[in-house]
């Protein structure tokens, strides 16, 4: 795996992990990369020094509140993307995911609900599944 320091055209800095430098080039060429903060597709590699072990290490600390806000923003963007672009199959998720995996249904992105037992069985059978980030809190639900 290769870790790249990345930035967007709005100078937001973040990092990405890729299997190889060709993977970065391929994903960038297909427009799959975007800034987790603003959604810009204008992502570029930053100049990086090779990782060299030394006696002193300087770490740029991100305040915990800012880190939490960044993570919540990214999770919200992921959820919004899924809700806008994938099919909501409700409680038929486990059956539909299995049918897609086995080639018995159209290959497409789906989301929905499944019981812990259904999720465990899908994973044991090699069906790729992942939890959807939670819905962001509404302003009136905050303290």
Legacy VTK file of the C-alpha trace (Angstrom):
# vtk DataFile Version 3.0
C-alpha trace
ASCII
DATASET POLYDATA
POINTS 143 float
0.000 0.000 0.000
1.104 3.540 -0.751
-0.029 6.525 1.315
-0.231 9.793 -0.560
-0.672 13.235 0.914
-3.392 14.778 -1.226
-5.011 18.176 -1.601
-7.835 19.693 -3.600
-8.136 22.945 -5.514
-9.479 24.560 -2.299
-6.237 23.610 -0.479
-7.913 21.057 1.809
-5.297 18.511 2.828
-6.038 14.814 3.364
-4.464 11.458 2.629
-5.331 8.446 0.534
-4.123 4.862 0.458
-3.614 3.079 -2.862
-2.405 -0.353 -3.898
0.101 1.244 -6.289
0.863 4.559 -7.959
-0.990 3.232 -11.015
-4.111 2.805 -8.834
-4.008 6.506 -7.959
-3.600 7.464 -11.623
-6.449 5.153 -12.676
-8.865 6.410 -10.014
-7.994 10.039 -10.722
-8.430 9.491 -14.470
-11.887 7.991 -13.938
-12.965 10.852 -11.649
-13.323 8.614 -8.597
-11.261 10.767 -6.235
-12.802 13.653 -4.358
-12.016 15.847 -1.375
-13.737 14.516 1.776
-14.287 18.073 2.988
-15.750 19.874 -0.033
-16.345 17.161 -2.646
-14.009 18.739 -5.230
-12.862 16.284 -7.900
-9.697 18.373 -8.501
-7.432 16.164 -6.354
-3.651 16.171 -6.661
-0.711 14.533 -4.938
1.349 16.769 -2.694
5.116 16.710 -2.663
6.197 14.147 -0.098
9.512 13.207 1.425
10.183 9.490 1.775
9.385 8.056 5.189
12.708 7.913 7.031
12.953 6.809 10.629
14.763 9.303 12.807
15.179 10.171 16.445
12.689 13.042 16.437
9.292 13.115 14.868
7.118 16.123 14.279
3.429 15.397 14.092
0.974 18.017 12.991
-1.849 17.653 15.476
-5.422 18.227 14.403
-7.607 19.378 17.290
-10.027 16.600 18.323
-13.099 18.778 17.720
-11.938 19.574 14.188
-11.110 15.918 13.516
-14.564 14.859 14.721
-16.220 17.510 12.541
-14.192 16.353 9.527
-15.125 12.712 10.120
-18.823 13.520 10.549
-18.770 15.607 7.355
-17.139 12.759 5.420
-19.604 10.191 6.826
-22.507 12.457 5.898
-21.206 12.786 2.342
-20.875 9.013 2.027
-24.426 8.482 3.271
-25.809 11.192 0.966
-23.984 9.670 -2.016
-25.415 6.221 -1.295
-28.953 7.560 -0.789
-28.773 9.570 -4.029
-27.191 6.904 -6.246
-28.106 3.468 -4.880
-31.435 1.615 -4.768
-33.156 1.385 -1.371
-34.373 -2.214 -1.148
-35.560 -1.933 2.471
-35.696 -5.141 4.469
-35.105 -7.214 1.301
-31.431 -6.187 1.453
-29.989 -9.600 2.364
-31.918 -11.445 -0.358
-31.165 -8.806 -3.006
-27.453 -8.597 -2.095
-27.141 -12.375 -2.354
-28.994 -12.416 -5.707
-26.686 -9.732 -7.117
-23.614 -11.593 -5.827
-24.799 -14.834 -7.441
-25.611 -13.113 -10.757
-29.365 -13.713 -10.411
-30.200 -9.985 -10.219
-28.938 -6.844 -11.958
-25.529 -5.719 -10.693
-26.137 -2.352 -9.019
-25.545 -0.488 -5.791
-28.155 -1.131 -3.121
-28.793 -0.276 0.501
-31.375 -1.313 3.055
-31.814 -3.095 6.348
-30.590 -6.513 7.461
-30.524 -8.323 10.755
-27.156 -9.054 12.400
-27.668 -12.734 11.534
-28.306 -11.906 7.845
-25.210 -9.715 7.715
-23.081 -12.432 9.320
-24.347 -15.016 6.795
-23.688 -12.694 3.847
-20.136 -12.068 5.047
-19.495 -15.782 5.627
-20.627 -16.431 2.035
-18.290 -13.755 0.637
-21.012 -11.243 -0.249
-19.470 -7.767 0.128
-21.470 -5.637 2.573
-20.694 -2.595 4.704
-22.712 -0.573 7.202
-24.083 2.754 6.056
-22.886 5.685 8.181
-25.587 6.900 10.577
-27.809 9.808 9.656
-26.362 13.112 10.859
-28.003 14.591 13.935
-30.518 17.311 13.265
-29.733 20.704 14.822
-32.685 20.435 17.210
-31.290 17.110 18.534
-27.946 18.638 19.540
-27.258 19.776 23.105
LINES 1 144
143 0 1 2 3 4 5 6 7 8 9 10 11 12 13 14 15 16 17 18 19 20 21 22 23 24 25 26 27 28 29 30 31 32 33 34 35 36 37 38 39 40 41 42 43 44 45 46 47 48 49 50 51 52 53 54 55 56 57 58 59 60 61 62 63 64 65 66 67 68 69 70 71 72 73 74 75 76 77 78 79 80 81 82 83 84 85 86 87 88 89 90 91 92 93 94 95 96 97 98 99 100 101 102 103 104 105 106 107 108 109 110 111 112 113 114 115 116 117 118 119 120 121 122 123 124 125 126 127 128 129 130 131 132 133 134 135 136 137 138 139 140 141 142
